[in-house]
């Protein structure tokens, strides 16, 4: 599944403003290590803009530092709805949209 040196992190259930500091800490720790990070969002049932903003920030920081950051599958469900409402998928060919959709059709 993952390449050598890649680490995986899984977020399930609710990831919202109420627990975003814990998510920030976990993701930040992985990004400070060597290798890429794969984010598992398959079991995410509820989220809000804070999670999207955190991953957007992580995506940019990872890119600046030459670290691979990806989702394990295209955004779907609650996450996809937040992305659409927030305008994060308006430009389907942008790097941002490609990150969230991983080549999947909207």
Backbone bond lengths (Angstrom), bond angles and torsions (degrees), N, CA, C in turn:
res aa  C-N    CA-C-N  psi(-1)  N-CA   C-N-CA  omega(-1)  CA-C   N-CA-C  phi
1 X - - - 1.445 - - 1.518 110.74 -
2 X 1.311 118.38 -57.72 1.461 120.01 -177.33 1.521 110.47 -106.44
3 X 1.312 114.33 154.19 1.449 120.43 179.18 1.525 109.99 -75.88
4 X 1.326 115.96 163.95 1.455 120.92 178.11 1.524 108.82 -58.75
5 X 1.315 116.35 132.53 1.452 121.38 179.30 1.512 114.27 89.54
6 X 1.332 117.42 -11.09 1.461 119.84 177.87 1.512 110.39 -79.82
7 X 1.315 114.46 144.04 1.458 120.89 176.04 1.513 107.76 -117.26
8 X 1.317 116.43 149.67 1.459 120.72 179.02 1.522 109.37 -114.21
9 X 1.324 114.53 146.88 1.452 120.83 174.08 1.518 106.49 -135.55
10 X 1.306 115.90 137.92 1.454 120.72 -175.83 1.520 110.78 -117.41
11 X 1.322 115.22 133.90 1.455 120.91 175.06 1.513 107.91 -119.35
12 X 1.327 116.62 124.42 1.457 121.94 -177.07 1.518 109.80 -130.84
13 X 1.320 114.93 161.44 1.453 119.60 178.42 1.505 110.94 70.28
14 X 1.323 115.94 -134.70 1.458 121.69 -178.17 1.527 111.00 -96.54
15 X 1.319 115.06 127.98 1.460 121.62 171.32 1.523 105.23 -127.42
16 X 1.323 114.65 102.10 1.464 121.38 -175.64 1.523 109.45 -136.52
17 X 1.302 115.09 -174.00 1.461 120.52 -179.86 1.527 111.78 -56.56
18 X 1.320 117.28 -27.10 1.467 120.47 -177.60 1.530 113.30 -68.80
19 X 1.329 118.31 -24.26 1.466 119.70 179.71 1.532 112.99 -130.59
20 X 1.322 117.23 17.56 1.462 120.42 -175.66 1.526 112.84 -66.57
21 X 1.323 118.71 -28.30 1.469 119.18 -179.53 1.530 110.56 -65.96
22 X 1.308 117.57 -36.21 1.471 121.40 176.96 1.534 110.40 -66.47
23 X 1.319 116.13 -42.83 1.466 121.73 177.98 1.523 109.70 -62.38
24 X 1.320 116.63 -44.01 1.472 121.98 178.71 1.532 110.61 -58.23
25 X 1.296 116.07 -45.20 1.467 121.18 -179.75 1.528 111.48 -63.15
26 X 1.319 117.20 -45.88 1.469 121.13 -179.05 1.524 111.40 -64.05
27 X 1.318 116.52 -47.60 1.458 120.62 -178.69 1.522 111.32 -67.05
28 X 1.320 116.55 -41.88 1.461 120.55 178.51 1.514 112.84 -59.40
29 X 1.325 116.47 -40.54 1.472 120.77 178.97 1.520 111.08 -61.74
30 X 1.326 117.08 -42.02 1.468 120.21 179.31 1.523 111.81 -68.13
31 X 1.310 116.93 -38.86 1.459 120.07 -178.50 1.530 112.57 -69.01
32 X 1.310 117.03 -22.59 1.475 120.10 178.39 1.527 111.81 -78.60
33 X 1.312 117.41 -15.44 1.462 121.43 178.26 1.525 109.72 -84.40
34 X 1.317 115.74 167.35 1.459 120.78 176.61 1.519 109.71 -76.72
35 X 1.314 116.90 149.15 1.454 121.81 177.16 1.513 112.24 99.71
36 X 1.309 115.29 174.65 1.453 121.23 -177.98 1.518 112.48 -88.12
37 X 1.323 114.68 170.92 1.454 121.54 -179.81 1.531 108.55 -130.82
38 X 1.322 115.50 130.00 1.458 121.84 174.62 1.518 107.30 -109.94
39 X 1.335 116.09 126.82 1.463 121.74 -177.62 1.518 109.29 -102.47
40 X 1.320 116.04 119.66 1.456 122.64 179.32 1.526 108.77 -91.22
41 X 1.333 116.37 114.19 1.461 121.79 -179.45 1.528 111.78 -115.85
42 X 1.316 116.15 11.90 1.463 121.17 -174.21 1.525 113.23 -59.53
43 X 1.323 118.30 -37.90 1.459 121.64 -176.00 1.529 113.40 -100.53
44 X 1.312 116.66 18.62 1.460 121.89 177.34 1.530 108.32 -74.64
45 X 1.334 116.90 122.40 1.463 120.18 -177.63 1.516 113.41 -106.31
46 X 1.321 116.97 -26.93 1.463 120.94 179.51 1.519 108.35 -147.73
47 X 1.323 114.85 136.54 1.451 119.61 177.99 1.523 108.95 -151.66
48 X 1.307 114.79 173.59 1.458 120.38 177.77 1.521 109.15 -143.49
49 X 1.305 115.29 -174.57 1.457 120.96 -175.21 1.528 113.29 -62.48
50 X 1.324 118.49 -25.98 1.468 119.68 -179.20 1.527 111.16 -63.09
51 X 1.323 117.78 -37.82 1.464 121.23 178.87 1.528 110.18 -67.74
52 X 1.316 116.38 -43.98 1.462 120.65 178.63 1.528 110.09 -61.55
53 X 1.322 117.18 -44.69 1.466 120.91 179.30 1.525 111.33 -63.05
54 X 1.317 117.03 -39.62 1.462 120.44 178.17 1.527 110.86 -63.05
55 X 1.329 117.08 -45.60 1.459 119.29 -180.00 1.522 112.03 -69.26
56 X 1.313 117.60 -33.91 1.467 120.45 175.08 1.530 110.17 -62.32
57 X 1.303 116.66 -45.12 1.458 121.06 178.02 1.529 110.55 -62.78
58 X 1.315 116.38 -43.69 1.467 120.98 179.09 1.525 110.85 -63.94
59 X 1.312 116.39 -39.58 1.471 121.09 179.49 1.523 110.62 -61.86
60 X 1.311 116.45 -45.25 1.472 120.48 179.62 1.528 111.46 -66.30
61 X 1.317 116.23 -45.20 1.467 120.66 -179.83 1.530 110.77 -62.54
62 X 1.331 115.84 -43.24 1.463 120.13 179.27 1.525 110.47 -61.36
63 X 1.321 116.63 -42.94 1.454 120.90 179.29 1.530 111.23 -62.02
64 X 1.322 116.73 -43.62 1.468 121.29 178.58 1.522 111.50 -61.56
65 X 1.338 116.98 -33.65 1.460 121.91 -177.07 1.525 113.71 -95.95
66 X 1.332 117.54 5.31 1.454 121.44 178.63 1.522 113.68 69.95
67 X 1.322 116.93 28.02 1.461 122.08 179.50 1.526 108.64 -103.39
68 X 1.320 116.65 132.66 1.464 120.83 178.16 1.528 109.17 -76.35
69 X 1.322 116.31 130.01 1.457 122.41 177.53 1.516 106.75 -134.15
70 X 1.331 116.93 127.05 1.461 120.05 -178.65 1.519 110.62 -149.33
71 X 1.323 114.27 163.28 1.451 120.95 172.98 1.528 108.07 -91.20
72 X 1.326 116.83 153.02 1.457 119.87 178.78 1.526 111.68 -74.93
73 X 1.331 116.81 -20.10 1.463 122.24 178.05 1.520 107.68 -158.55
74 X 1.318 117.59 163.38 1.464 119.52 179.46 1.519 111.64 -60.38
75 X 1.315 115.90 148.24 1.463 121.29 176.73 1.526 109.24 -58.11
76 X 1.319 115.41 138.95 1.468 121.28 -179.77 1.523 108.44 -147.60
77 X 1.305 116.51 173.70 1.455 122.10 173.78 1.513 113.79 56.83
78 X 1.330 115.78 -132.49 1.462 122.57 -176.46 1.527 111.61 -60.78
79 X 1.316 116.98 -39.52 1.461 120.32 179.90 1.528 111.13 -64.77
80 X 1.311 117.38 -44.84 1.455 121.18 179.21 1.527 110.62 -62.08
81 X 1.315 117.05 -39.34 1.463 120.94 179.15 1.528 111.29 -63.02
82 X 1.323 117.72 -43.54 1.476 121.27 177.85 1.531 109.86 -63.07
83 X 1.316 117.19 -41.91 1.464 121.03 179.13 1.522 111.29 -61.39
84 X 1.311 116.63 -43.86 1.468 120.55 179.56 1.523 111.21 -65.81
85 X 1.332 116.76 -47.65 1.469 120.09 -179.57 1.520 111.54 -62.51
86 X 1.340 116.60 -34.58 1.461 121.00 -178.30 1.513 114.70 -82.73
87 X 1.328 117.53 -3.06 1.457 120.93 178.62 1.519 114.31 77.26
88 X 1.325 117.68 18.37 1.462 120.93 -177.81 1.530 113.04 -77.12
89 X 1.325 117.47 -11.21 1.458 120.69 -177.72 1.519 112.30 -115.59
90 X 1.334 117.61 15.57 1.459 121.32 -177.16 1.524 112.57 -60.61
91 X 1.304 117.80 -37.64 1.462 122.66 178.56 1.524 107.38 -105.71
92 X 1.323 116.30 96.03 1.466 121.97 -172.52 1.520 113.90 -62.04
93 X 1.320 118.37 -19.62 1.462 119.54 -177.19 1.534 113.04 -102.61
94 X 1.311 117.17 3.75 1.461 120.17 -179.92 1.530 110.10 -71.84
95 X 1.322 116.09 158.91 1.467 120.43 176.17 1.519 110.48 -59.04
96 X 1.318 115.82 -36.45 1.461 120.04 -179.69 1.519 110.59 -62.81
97 X 1.332 117.62 -49.21 1.464 120.82 179.90 1.527 110.72 -63.95
98 X 1.320 116.95 -39.18 1.473 119.96 178.89 1.520 110.51 -62.29
99 X 1.328 117.69 -39.24 1.453 120.78 177.91 1.534 110.16 -59.43
100 X 1.328 116.28 -49.23 1.462 120.47 -175.50 1.519 112.68 -72.35
101 X 1.304 117.20 -35.43 1.466 120.33 -174.79 1.519 113.70 -97.00
102 X 1.320 117.19 -14.81 1.470 121.53 177.91 1.527 112.08 46.59
103 X 1.331 116.12 40.06 1.453 120.64 177.07 1.520 113.92 84.33
104 X 1.319 118.23 1.60 1.465 120.62 179.89 1.513 110.06 -79.09
105 X 1.292 116.83 151.25 1.466 121.55 177.20 1.519 108.91 -77.26
106 X 1.326 115.59 142.70 1.467 120.01 176.13 1.485 106.55 -75.63
